[in-house]
């Protein structure tokens, strides 16, 4: 019944359709960064920052071919690392599912996997030693990239105690990564399904009615003049609905949605001129 034209070649209007970039080819999205920071903040609230560690595993190779292979197989590497680490944590009685992992491609080309998980520090030692984590890291990488079996893993890992905010600690590393544009898919992070669901359950929606002549400029200046302006990055305005974005959870458990609603109510009731 006539010829069919593939959707990848044209649009209904007859124009060429721009091919979709491979998933993750441009690096971490803003949504992913919010999700990662929110997840580790949630872990901090549940376990306490004194019980969390920031583990960094480095790809022990300077070979461009091996680095490309690692990026092309990033999904498998994150999967195996989570599997091996989870098994190790479970063996010593630590939470095996609450693990947050993010891949970082540095400007100089080095590839790191940063992981946040529970590893209690007592009497001058971790429950899981660095030697055990080194072995797990080697096991996960060589399972995906056999060429690394001859690599030197002696300085491939580092484990730090989190002294301040876990979320801000991770955010610092997320901001250091280089912008990329690859021609293949890359998986940049891994968060357990249960942890994702807990973040979804924290999503808030606030609905309010505003006047026809509502002064949005006044609201903007009120927010900008506060110390909470950065929180707006985690909220979106849908008509008259203020909704927290999926993945946001402040480590201080700050109810910014309620604060924003108070500001809206104040501007809504206020009829004077804004004082500059």
Legacy VTK file of the C-alpha trace (Angstrom):
# vtk DataFile Version 3.0
C-alpha trace
ASCII
DATASET POLYDATA
POINTS 276 float
0.000 0.000 0.000
2.638 2.571 -1.055
6.168 3.273 0.118
7.041 3.958 3.747
9.751 6.398 4.814
11.791 5.619 7.987
11.201 8.129 10.778
14.942 8.561 11.175
15.163 10.111 7.716
12.332 12.656 7.716
9.817 14.315 9.992
6.077 14.627 9.155
6.829 18.103 7.772
9.342 16.626 5.342
12.386 18.018 7.125
15.355 15.917 8.133
15.152 14.716 11.695
18.271 15.301 13.745
19.629 11.949 14.960
19.457 11.455 18.700
22.791 11.447 20.501
23.771 8.225 22.269
22.627 8.084 25.891
25.157 9.737 28.195
27.395 10.869 25.351
27.442 14.462 26.678
28.288 13.573 30.273
26.209 13.872 33.431
22.959 15.813 33.122
21.809 18.351 35.709
19.065 15.937 36.713
21.616 13.166 37.328
23.751 15.473 39.480
20.744 16.432 41.607
19.815 12.772 41.925
23.311 11.752 43.034
23.647 14.548 45.589
20.161 13.820 46.919
20.938 10.101 47.258
24.090 10.602 49.341
22.338 13.235 51.465
19.697 10.617 52.172
22.389 8.126 53.205
23.905 10.738 55.520
20.548 11.308 57.184
19.993 7.577 57.648
23.461 6.452 58.789
25.281 9.631 59.840
28.238 11.101 57.979
30.653 9.543 60.475
29.699 6.098 59.153
30.024 6.922 55.429
33.152 6.768 53.291
34.072 8.290 49.958
35.904 5.628 47.961
37.742 6.417 44.722
38.808 3.676 42.332
41.109 4.672 39.459
41.472 2.888 36.146
45.126 1.736 36.384
46.069 2.363 32.784
47.204 5.304 30.658
46.423 3.484 27.410
43.914 5.443 25.269
42.557 2.132 23.948
41.925 0.787 27.466
40.299 4.072 28.547
37.957 3.993 25.559
37.158 0.369 26.305
36.325 1.307 29.888
33.975 4.085 28.777
32.302 1.855 26.188
31.805 -0.809 28.868
30.927 1.637 31.650
27.536 0.020 32.265
29.127 -3.361 32.867
31.896 -1.891 35.057
29.413 -0.075 37.299
27.260 -3.209 37.455
30.149 -5.498 38.437
31.606 -3.026 40.914
28.223 -2.672 42.621
27.799 -6.448 42.663
31.259 -7.193 44.107
31.100 -4.333 46.641
27.570 -5.283 47.729
28.649 -8.874 48.330
31.647 -7.693 50.364
29.555 -5.317 52.489
26.968 -8.011 53.172
29.710 -10.427 54.293
30.725 -8.090 57.153
27.176 -7.055 58.101
27.093 -3.615 56.449
24.182 -2.300 54.303
24.661 -3.883 50.880
22.153 -1.926 48.799
22.767 1.677 49.877
25.608 2.411 47.465
25.959 5.466 45.222
28.490 5.285 42.367
29.489 7.923 39.821
32.012 7.775 36.992
34.289 10.794 36.549
36.288 11.517 33.398
38.950 14.042 34.343
40.287 16.723 32.033
43.654 14.961 31.840
41.882 11.787 30.727
41.987 9.770 33.971
38.903 7.688 34.761
37.693 7.449 38.368
34.735 5.724 39.981
33.614 7.512 43.155
31.469 5.490 45.550
29.690 6.457 48.778
28.661 3.660 51.138
28.645 2.668 54.799
32.020 1.584 56.181
32.159 2.213 59.911
35.394 3.482 61.431
36.066 2.193 64.934
39.198 1.874 67.052
41.376 3.332 64.314
40.271 0.992 61.527
37.487 0.533 58.979
35.160 -2.457 59.030
36.268 -3.080 55.442
39.992 -2.529 54.997
41.512 -0.761 52.012
43.172 -4.050 51.058
39.762 -5.740 50.824
38.411 -2.879 48.742
41.508 -2.986 46.505
40.836 -6.663 45.820
37.179 -6.010 45.071
38.078 -3.168 42.682
40.555 -5.379 40.838
38.002 -8.190 40.618
35.315 -5.917 39.147
37.568 -4.238 36.566
39.325 -7.373 35.320
35.984 -9.147 34.913
35.043 -6.565 32.275
38.487 -5.683 30.902
40.736 -8.790 31.025
43.685 -6.736 29.695
43.951 -5.149 33.167
44.908 -8.437 34.829
48.567 -7.479 34.395
48.064 -3.887 35.609
49.406 -2.553 38.911
46.480 -1.990 41.302
48.659 -1.107 44.321
47.754 2.615 44.150
44.424 2.351 42.360
42.139 3.020 45.346
41.655 5.611 48.054
39.148 5.701 50.908
38.290 8.860 52.862
36.057 9.531 55.823
33.390 12.154 55.194
33.891 15.004 57.647
31.302 17.503 56.391
28.337 17.067 54.044
28.326 13.885 51.961
26.251 15.589 49.254
28.513 18.604 48.958
31.551 16.320 49.007
30.249 14.472 45.975
29.095 17.684 44.275
32.680 18.981 44.391
33.830 16.014 42.301
30.854 16.230 39.948
31.809 19.809 39.097
35.405 18.821 38.285
34.563 16.454 35.434
35.288 17.568 31.888
32.538 18.175 29.345
32.487 15.445 26.743
30.866 14.727 23.415
31.226 11.053 22.552
29.806 9.006 19.709
28.806 6.090 21.963
26.682 5.562 25.073
28.172 5.944 28.546
26.650 5.048 31.926
27.829 7.664 34.411
26.235 6.585 37.672
24.510 3.812 39.596
21.957 4.192 42.397
19.990 1.316 43.910
16.293 1.082 43.027
15.240 1.215 46.686
17.224 4.426 47.192
15.673 5.968 44.069
12.200 5.124 45.349
12.917 6.788 48.684
13.909 9.941 46.819
10.727 9.817 44.741
8.699 9.561 47.923
10.275 12.819 49.131
9.041 14.800 46.109
6.742 17.614 47.215
4.019 19.515 45.398
2.636 22.819 46.685
-0.352 24.522 45.057
-1.402 28.100 45.716
-3.593 30.773 44.143
-2.052 34.084 43.113
-3.502 37.449 42.095
-3.753 38.439 38.434
-1.285 41.268 39.097
1.105 39.110 41.139
4.524 40.773 41.281
6.928 38.037 40.136
9.799 40.533 40.110
9.239 41.203 43.786
9.257 37.461 44.509
12.472 37.018 42.533
14.200 39.813 44.478
12.985 38.356 47.769
14.471 34.990 46.908
17.694 36.464 45.534
18.145 38.492 48.719
17.962 35.392 50.903
20.567 32.727 51.554
18.259 30.136 50.027
18.381 31.278 46.401
20.447 28.236 45.411
17.490 25.994 46.351
15.567 27.272 43.323
17.727 25.012 41.161
15.807 22.113 42.660
12.281 23.451 42.107
10.153 24.102 39.039
7.019 26.175 38.536
4.160 24.471 36.658
1.466 27.112 36.224
0.412 27.777 39.799
2.143 24.633 41.065
5.554 24.651 42.737
7.091 21.200 42.534
10.370 19.902 43.946
12.386 18.109 41.317
12.886 14.356 41.559
16.094 13.575 43.397
16.420 16.661 45.566
16.963 16.159 49.265
18.776 18.766 51.332
21.153 17.404 53.946
19.750 19.875 56.505
16.210 18.638 55.731
15.304 22.223 54.871
11.646 22.535 53.856
12.241 25.053 51.086
8.836 24.397 49.499
7.127 25.669 52.664
9.432 28.715 52.815
8.752 29.528 49.166
5.019 29.242 49.767
5.309 31.778 52.608
7.129 34.189 50.295
4.447 33.767 47.617
1.754 34.468 50.211
3.604 37.587 51.407
3.983 38.993 47.869
0.389 38.035 47.084
-0.914 40.106 50.021
1.501 42.982 49.554
0.295 45.975 47.499
3.135 48.502 47.969
6.054 49.292 45.701
9.245 47.269 45.865
11.959 49.184 47.688
15.267 49.029 45.786
LINES 1 277
276 0 1 2 3 4 5 6 7 8 9 10 11 12 13 14 15 16 17 18 19 20 21 22 23 24 25 26 27 28 29 30 31 32 33 34 35 36 37 38 39 40 41 42 43 44 45 46 47 48 49 50 51 52 53 54 55 56 57 58 59 60 61 62 63 64 65 66 67 68 69 70 71 72 73 74 75 76 77 78 79 80 81 82 83 84 85 86 87 88 89 90 91 92 93 94 95 96 97 98 99 100 101 102 103 104 105 106 107 108 109 110 111 112 113 114 115 116 117 118 119 120 121 122 123 124 125 126 127 128 129 130 131 132 133 134 135 136 137 138 139 140 141 142 143 144 145 146 147 148 149 150 151 152 153 154 155 156 157 158 159 160 161 162 163 164 165 166 167 168 169 170 171 172 173 174 175 176 177 178 179 180 181 182 183 184 185 186 187 188 189 190 191 192 193 194 195 196 197 198 199 200 201 202 203 204 205 206 207 208 209 210 211 212 213 214 215 216 217 218 219 220 221 222 223 224 225 226 227 228 229 230 231 232 233 234 235 236 237 238 239 240 241 242 243 244 245 246 247 248 249 250 251 252 253 254 255 256 257 258 259 260 261 262 263 264 265 266 267 268 269 270 271 272 273 274 275
